[in-house]
Amino acid sequence: MIRTFLCLLLLASRGLLPNASAGEPKTPYAWPFTTENGLFHLWLPKDTAFIKGLLVFPYHGTGEQWSVSPEVQDLGNELSCGIVAFDQLGKLPDGTQLGFPGHQKSPDTRLLEAFAELAKQSGHREVVNAPLCLFGHSNATAFVSGFGGKHPERVFAWIAFKSAFGKQFSEPAIYPIPGLVLSGENDRSYFQDQLETVKKLRKEHHARMHMIVEPGGGHWGEGPRGTQTLPIVMAFIRTAYHLRVPADADPSKGPPKLIDAAEEKGWLGKNLDGVRVRDDKFQWSWKTPVVVGQLLEIAPYAQFAGYKSEASWLPTEEYARKWQEFCQTGSLAP
């Protein structure tokens, strides 16, 4: 409760907290389609007969900024994916607090109902069945595990961006789904046990997830509007989409069966050697000094010389090389 309050206070101080009143605009952006309660929004790519997926962003931190960014919309056009964003801080008409899908005050059915309403409004019935990429920043990572844990068959990828702690993405149902866990080197409040958790879940459950510690990164995306961090996130979404969504998928005919992410067909990347510990001021740091911006080993699964069981799982060679570059420099070359 205290952590959530502090997070919301920080959002408010930065002017990132969305307006919670139903029916009022949450950002200057005018969404083409919005549910009757004003909490769920849909954007559709241009010149697309039917969409093949949805990128889903809760309004929390970077989720609000990135859901309307030109970069993410360009990616939506490229992949024929729509964008759904929602205000998890708003209130429903009956006065109840919305919370995250999967939360006891907002069951996952709320989002499913929103998909149905947005599909009807837009005339794109495939919105109801489209495969999903779930994004969550900070405490909104609870959305990733909350909804994804109940509907893993719908999810082609998930992202825990600057999450508060490792438990937020520790949901068995999402372990077979490609996942990105990204923390900032200088985020002393929220970079806690994520690295240890990724290693543990890789070792014990063969989770298809990987870790990025952003060199010099804080709790937000670096650069104007997070444009320095966003490219690696989009590279992962693009890679996971092509890996898991069949080329002939047509959600207008029903839910597509997603392609399994075979562990042995991926690449592996060496994780940083380090453990995070908390001091008496509730700030987190390395137990012993760690050089974050370093060139980490990558190799095909069968050829990886390090500890396979604890290494980051990377979907493809192309993405593995981008992961390696970003982990060393904190950016991607154009």
N, C-alpha and C positions, 0 to 999 in steps of 0.2 A: 504493500500500500504506500509506504514512504517513498520507495523507488519510483512508483508510478507518478506520485504527486510531484516529485522533484523533476521528473522528465517533462511533465506537462508545464511546470513552472518555467523550465528552460525554454521550451517551445514558445511559450507566450512572450518571454523576454526577447526572443529573436524574431517575433512577428510571424512565426510559422504555424501558429495554432489556427485551425479552420474555424469559421463561424459555426456555432453549434445549432443555430436556429433552423428548423426544418423549412425548406422552401426558399431560403435565402442563398445567394451565390457564395460558394466557399473560396473561389479564386476569381480573378478577373476573366479567366477563360470561360467562354460560353460553350458548354457541352451540347452536342447535337441532340442527345437523348438523356433525360433525367427522370427517375421514378417519381411517382406522385408525392412521396414523402420528402423528396428533394435530397436524398442521402446517397443514392447510387447513380452513377453516370456512365455513359457509353459513347465512345468515339469509334468510328468505322474507317477503315482504309479506303483510299480512292479507287474507283473503277474496279471494284471487286464484286463479282456475282455472288459469292458466298465467302464468309470468313473461315479460316482453317484453325484459328486458335484465339485465345484471349490472354492479354497481359494484365494482371490484376494487382492494383496498388491501393492499399489503405491510405487514407489521408493522415499521415503521421510522419513528421520530419520530411525527408527527401521524397517520400511517396507522393505528397501533394505536388511538389515541384516537377518531379520526373514524369508523372502521369500526363502532364500537358506539355512536356518539352518537345521541341522540334526534332531532336535526336531520336527520342523514343517513338514519335509518330512516323519518322522516316523508317525506323525498323519495322513498325507495324505495316507500313505500305510494302516494304520488301518481303515480309513473311506472310502477307495477307492475314494479319492478326488485328483484331480489335483491341481496344484498351478499355478496361472497366476500372473506375476508381470509386471509393466510397468513404463517407465521413463516419469513422468509428466513434467519434465523440458526440454525435448528435443525439437527439431524442426522438423517439417514435411519436406518432400522434396521440397515443394513449399515455404519454409521459414517461415511459420506461426508457432507461439509458440503453443505447445501442450496443456498446462494447464491440469486441472482435467476434467474427463468426467462429463458432465453436465454444464461445464463452457461455456460461449458464444464463446470462441475460440476453444473449443473442445467438440462438442456435444456428447451426449452419444452414438451416432451412431459410433463414432470412435472405441470405445471398442467393440461394437457388430460386427463391421467389422473385428476387430482383432480376435475375437472368431472364426469367419468364416474362416479366413485365417489359423489360428492355427489348426482348426479342419481338414482342407484339408491337411495341411502339415503332421500332425500326423496320419492321417487315422482314427481318433476318431471323427466321426461326432457328437457324443453326446456333445462335447464341446460347441456347439451352444445352447443347451437346458439345460445344467447342472445347478442345483440350486447353488446359490452363497452365500458365506460369505464375506462381505465387511469389509476391515480393513483400517483405516486411522489414521496416527500419526500427531499430531499438526495441521497445516493448511490443511493437506491432508484429514482431516475429512470432508472437503467440498465434497470430492469424495463420501463419504458414503451417504450423503443426496442428492447430485446432481444426482448420478446414481440411488441410491435406491429409491429416490422420484419419478423417472420416470418409474422404472421397479420393483415395490415392489413384484410382483408375482414371480420374479426370486430369491428373497433374502430370505435365511433361517435364517440369523443372521447378525448383524452388530456390529462394535466395533469402538468407538470414543476414541482413546488412546492419553491421554495428549493433548486434543484439546485446541484450543486457547480461545474459549468462547462458551457459551451454544447455541448460534444461529446456530452454525455449524451442530448440530444434531436436530434442531427444524424444522422438515419436516413431516407434517401430515401423509404422505403415509407410513412412516416407523414406526409409533407408534405401530401398531399391531405386529410388528416383534420383536423377542427377541433382545435386545440391551444392550451392556455393555459400560458404560462411566467410564473411569478410569483416575484419576488425581493424581499428586504427592503432598504429604504434603508440600514439600519444593520447589515446583515450583512456585515461587512468580511472575513470568512473565505471566504464562499461566494458572495457576489454578485460575480462575476468578469466574464466576457465574454458573459453571457446576452443583454444588450440588443444588442450588436454582432452576435451570432450570429443573433438573430431578424431584424434588418435584412438581414443577408447572405442568409439563407435565403428571405426574402420576395422580395428583389431577384433572386436567381439561380434560384429554383425555384418562385416563386409559392406558397410554403408557406402553408397556411390556419392560420396561427398568430398569436398576439398576445402582447404583453408587458405585464405590470403590474409597476411598481416600487412596492411598498407604502410609503406615507409613514410614517416612523417604525418600520417593521417590522424585525424581526430575522430569525433563522434559523427561528423557529417561528411558528405562528399566533398573532396578537395577541389579547389578552383571555382570560378564563377558558376553558380547553379550546379556545382558538383561535376562540371564537365571534364575534370581531370580523372575522376573516379569512374564516371559513367561508362566510358568505352569498354572496360573489362567486364562490367555487368552486362552490357549489350552483347559483347562477344560470347559470353556464356549462354545467354538466352538464344542467340542465333545458332550456336553449336548444338545445344540440347534440342531445339526445335527440329533441326534437320536429322538429328540422331533418332528421335522418338516419334515424330508425327509422320505417318505414311504419306508418301508423295501424292497418292490418290485419295487421301482422306476427304470426305464430304460430310461434315457434321449435320447438314440439312437432311441427311438420310438416316441419322442415328449417331450415337456416340462412337467415334472411331476407336479401334483397338490400338493402343500405343505399342510401339516396339520396345522390347525389353533392352535395358542398358546392361549388356554383358560385361562383367567385371574384367575378364581376361582379354577383352578386345580394346580396353582403354589404355591410357598411359598412366604412369605414376610420377609423382613429384615429391622430393624430400621435404618434409616439414621442418620448420625451425626447431632446434633443440632448446627448450626453455620451459619454465613453469612460472605462472603468474601467482603472486601472493598479495594479500591485503595487509596494509599497515593499520595502526590504531586510529587513523583518520578516515578509514574506509576508502582509501585510494589503493589502486592496484598497480603493481610494477613487476619487473622480472626478479625472480629470486636471485639469480646471478646474471650479470650483464649479457645481453644478446645483441649481436649485429643483425638488424632486421633487413636492410637493403643489401642482400647478397645473392649471388647467382646460385640458385638451387638446382640440384641434379634432377633431370627428367629422363625418362626412357619408356619404351613400350613395356607393358606389364610383364611379359616373359623375360625381358632383358634387364629389368631394374635390379641393380646390385645391392641396394639398401634393404631395409626392413619393409617388405611389401605390405605387411599387415597394418602398419601404422602410417604409411605414406598417403598423401592426398591422391584421390582417384580423379583423373582428368579424362574427359570423354574422347578426345581426338588428339592427334599430333599437333595439328594447327593450333588448337586451343592451348595445349600444353606449352607451346613456345610463347604464346601470349601471356599465359600465367607466369612463366619463368621471367619474362621481361618486366611484367608489372610488379612482381614480388621484389625484383632488384631495384627498379627505378621509381615505382609509384605512378607510372604513366605508360601509355602505349604510343609508339611512333605512328604518325598519320599513315 
